[in-house]
Amino acid sequence: LHSQGEMEQLLTYFVSPKLAEYKCDTNEAISLKLVRFPEDVDDDSTTFHPEYSHQVFGDDEVAFGYKGLQIQLFYAAGNLSTLFKVKYTSKVTETFDCVEADDVEGKIREIIPAGFTCNTDDFISLLEKEANFKPFGTLLHTYTVHSEEAGELTYQIHKADVTCPGFREYHERLQTFLMWFIETASFIDADDDRWDFFLVFEKYNKDGETLYATVGYMTVYNYYVYPDKTRPRVSQMLILPPFQGEGHGAQLLEAVHRFYCSLPKVQDITAEDPSENYVKLRDYVLVKLCQGLPSFAADKLHLGFSADMIKEAQDKLKINKKHARRVYEILRLRATDMSDEDKAREYRLEVKKRLFGPYRKNQRELAKMRKCLRPEELVSHMSQMDTQTQHEELEKSYQDVVEDYRRIIERLASQA
Ligand SMILES: CC(C)(COP(=O)(O)OP(=O)(O)OC[C@H]1O[C@@H](n2cnc3c(N)ncnc32)[C@H](O)[C@@H]1OP(=O)(O)O)[C@@H](O)C(=O)NCCC(=O)NCCS
C-alpha cells in the first residue's frame, strides 16, 4: 500500500513523459569493479554490473529522480577497501518538478559498512596498502588454472573465522556483493561462532611483489545434531563475476567437502535453500568424489540404488542419501548405453520413479480431498492435477534432469 504522497508521486511519474526520463535501471546504473592497479579505475572493460538490485531498490529495480545515474562501488581487489560515488547529469527538484528523487545514496549506505571513501585519489592511495594484505585464516588447498591470456595462475583456499584479526570488517565488505548476485540474499551475524568461512584468493604479481585478490567465498553454519554430531550447512556461496566459469566454484566446494570429511563429529553436509546453479555444481563435485568408491563401480550401477552406496557415501564422504541418489543416477547414465532401447527404458523408469514421488503425494492428497471438498472445489483441484498434465510434467522434468546430468558427464570427461 502506498501513502497518499507516494501515490501522487507515482501518478505524476507515469503520466508525465518528462519525468519518465528520470527513471534509471539500477542494474545498469550500478558499476562494480575489483581494482588491482590505479589504471583499472578508468578502464571500463573491468566493470561489471549486478544481476539483481531488487532487495535495495524494489522489485522494479528502478531509481527515480535522476538522469544519467551512475553508482560506482569500486573495491580494492584484496582487502576490498571501497570507493563509493553517485553521479548523475540531472536530478528532479521538489521546487520545479514537485517530486522528490529517491535517496540512492542512503539506500546504498544501508548495505555497505562505514569506512568507505568517496574520493578517488584517497582510494588510489589505499591500493598501496594491498601489498600488506594477506589471506585470513589457515590455508586448506592450493591449485592452478591455466588461461590463454594470463598463463598459469595460482589460487588458494583458506578457512577463516571471526577471531582472525580484521576479518569481521573484511567480511562486511565482502557480503555486500551478495545483494547483487543472489536473488534472496541476506546478511549473516558473523559473531556467531558456529559460522565457518572459506575464502578463495588469487595470487598475482604487482611490481615484483606477490599480492592476493579476493575471488569468492562460502559461509557454512555448523548445526548441532543430537547427541554429539554436527551437520555443516552451506549458507551462501559466491564466486565474484569476473572469476565465474573458471572452475573456482568446484574447487571451493570440493575443498570444503574434504575439510568436513576429515572431522569425525560431522554427520553430513547439507545446504540451505540451494539454488539450481548450486545443485548443478554440487552434483558435479559429489560425482567426482564418489566415482572411485567400490559401491558405485560400473558393474553395480545397473543393480539399482543400494544400501551400500548410501552407507559408503555417508561414511566416507559425509554425503546424505538424497544427494547420493543423484550421484548414482549420473554415474548410471554414464555407464548406460542409451542407444540400447531396453537399457534406456530401464534407466528412464529408474529416474522417473524418483521424480514421481511428489506426484504420488499429490494423488494421495486428491484422494483425501475427495472426502471433504464440495464438488465445485473438487473440480478446480482435479483440473490442477489432471493426469495428462502430470504425465507431460514428469516427462519434462526427466528431460531437464538428464540434460543437466549429461553436462556434468561432459565436464567430467573434459577434466579427465
Ligand atoms: C554458482 C557459482 C558459485 C558457480 O561458481 P563458478 O566458479 O562459476 O563454477 P565453475 O566454474 O566451477 O562451474 C560453472 C560452469 O563453468 C563451467 N566451467 C568451469 N571451468 C571452465 C573452464 N575452464 N572453461 C569453460 N567453462 C568452465 C562449468 O562446466 C560449469 O558449467 P555448467 O554450469 O554448465 O555445468 C557462481 O557462478 C556464483 O557465485 N553465482 C552467483 C551466486 C550463486 O548463485 N550462488 C549459489 C547459490 S548461494
PDBQT file of the ligand as one rigid body, heavy atoms in Angstrom, charges set to zero:
ROOT
HETATM    1  C1  LIG A 501      27.142 -20.760  -8.794  1.00  0.00    +0.000 C 
HETATM    2  C2  LIG A 501      28.611 -20.360  -8.657  1.00  0.00    +0.000 C 
HETATM    3  C3  LIG A 501      29.035 -20.449  -7.198  1.00  0.00    +0.000 C 
HETATM    4  C4  LIG A 501      29.468 -21.310  -9.506  1.00  0.00    +0.000 C 
HETATM    5  O1  LIG A 501      30.828 -20.938  -9.407  1.00  0.00    +0.000 OA
HETATM    6  P1  LIG A 501      31.797 -20.975 -10.689  1.00  0.00    +0.000 P 
HETATM    7  O2  LIG A 501      33.176 -20.730 -10.243  1.00  0.00    +0.000 OA
HETATM    8  O3  LIG A 501      31.247 -20.112 -11.738  1.00  0.00    +0.000 OA
HETATM    9  O4  LIG A 501      31.624 -22.522 -11.044  1.00  0.00    +0.000 OA
HETATM   10  P2  LIG A 501      32.505 -23.385 -12.006  1.00  0.00    +0.000 P 
HETATM   11  O5  LIG A 501      33.372 -22.527 -12.863  1.00  0.00    +0.000 OA
HETATM   12  O6  LIG A 501      33.185 -24.422 -11.192  1.00  0.00    +0.000 OA
HETATM   13  O7  LIG A 501      31.377 -24.035 -12.898  1.00  0.00    +0.000 OA
HETATM   14  C5  LIG A 501      30.418 -23.190 -13.549  1.00  0.00    +0.000 C 
HETATM   15  C6  LIG A 501      30.322 -23.545 -15.020  1.00  0.00    +0.000 C 
HETATM   16  O8  LIG A 501      31.504 -23.164 -15.666  1.00  0.00    +0.000 OA
HETATM   17  C7  LIG A 501      31.999 -24.227 -16.475  1.00  0.00    +0.000 C 
HETATM   18  N1  LIG A 501      33.468 -24.176 -16.439  1.00  0.00    +0.000 N 
HETATM   19  C8  LIG A 501      34.258 -24.423 -15.387  1.00  0.00    +0.000 A 
HETATM   20  N2  LIG A 501      35.540 -24.284 -15.715  1.00  0.00    +0.000 NA
HETATM   21  C9  LIG A 501      35.557 -23.907 -17.007  1.00  0.00    +0.000 A 
HETATM   22  C10 LIG A 501      36.579 -23.606 -17.931  1.00  0.00    +0.000 A 
HETATM   23  N3  LIG A 501      37.853 -23.639 -17.597  1.00  0.00    +0.000 N 
HETATM   24  N4  LIG A 501      36.209 -23.260 -19.167  1.00  0.00    +0.000 NA
HETATM   25  C11 LIG A 501      34.920 -23.213 -19.534  1.00  0.00    +0.000 A 
HETATM   26  N5  LIG A 501      33.909 -23.499 -18.708  1.00  0.00    +0.000 NA
HETATM   27  C12 LIG A 501      34.217 -23.851 -17.468  1.00  0.00    +0.000 A 
HETATM   28  C13 LIG A 501      31.460 -25.467 -15.833  1.00  0.00    +0.000 C 
HETATM   29  O9  LIG A 501      31.354 -26.548 -16.700  1.00  0.00    +0.000 OA
HETATM   30  C14 LIG A 501      30.143 -25.024 -15.311  1.00  0.00    +0.000 C 
HETATM   31  O10 LIG A 501      29.199 -25.127 -16.350  1.00  0.00    +0.000 OA
HETATM   32  P3  LIG A 501      27.746 -25.725 -16.097  1.00  0.00    +0.000 P 
HETATM   33  O11 LIG A 501      27.080 -24.775 -15.137  1.00  0.00    +0.000 OA
HETATM   34  O12 LIG A 501      27.123 -25.746 -17.446  1.00  0.00    +0.000 OA
HETATM   35  O13 LIG A 501      27.972 -27.065 -15.519  1.00  0.00    +0.000 OA
HETATM   36  C15 LIG A 501      28.872 -18.919  -9.207  1.00  0.00    +0.000 C 
HETATM   37  O14 LIG A 501      28.504 -18.848 -10.546  1.00  0.00    +0.000 OA
HETATM   38  C16 LIG A 501      28.169 -17.846  -8.412  1.00  0.00    +0.000 C 
HETATM   39  O15 LIG A 501      28.709 -17.389  -7.422  1.00  0.00    +0.000 OA
HETATM   40  N6  LIG A 501      26.954 -17.432  -8.857  1.00  0.00    +0.000 N 
HETATM   41  C17 LIG A 501      26.202 -16.378  -8.218  1.00  0.00    +0.000 C 
HETATM   42  C18 LIG A 501      25.742 -16.727  -6.831  1.00  0.00    +0.000 C 
HETATM   43  C19 LIG A 501      25.079 -18.078  -6.717  1.00  0.00    +0.000 C 
HETATM   44  O16 LIG A 501      24.234 -18.451  -7.499  1.00  0.00    +0.000 OA
HETATM   45  N7  LIG A 501      25.476 -18.827  -5.691  1.00  0.00    +0.000 N 
HETATM   46  C20 LIG A 501      24.991 -20.161  -5.418  1.00  0.00    +0.000 C 
HETATM   47  C21 LIG A 501      23.869 -20.196  -4.504  1.00  0.00    +0.000 C 
HETATM   48  S1  LIG A 501      24.146 -19.480  -2.925  1.00  0.00    +0.000 SA
ENDROOT
TORSDOF 0
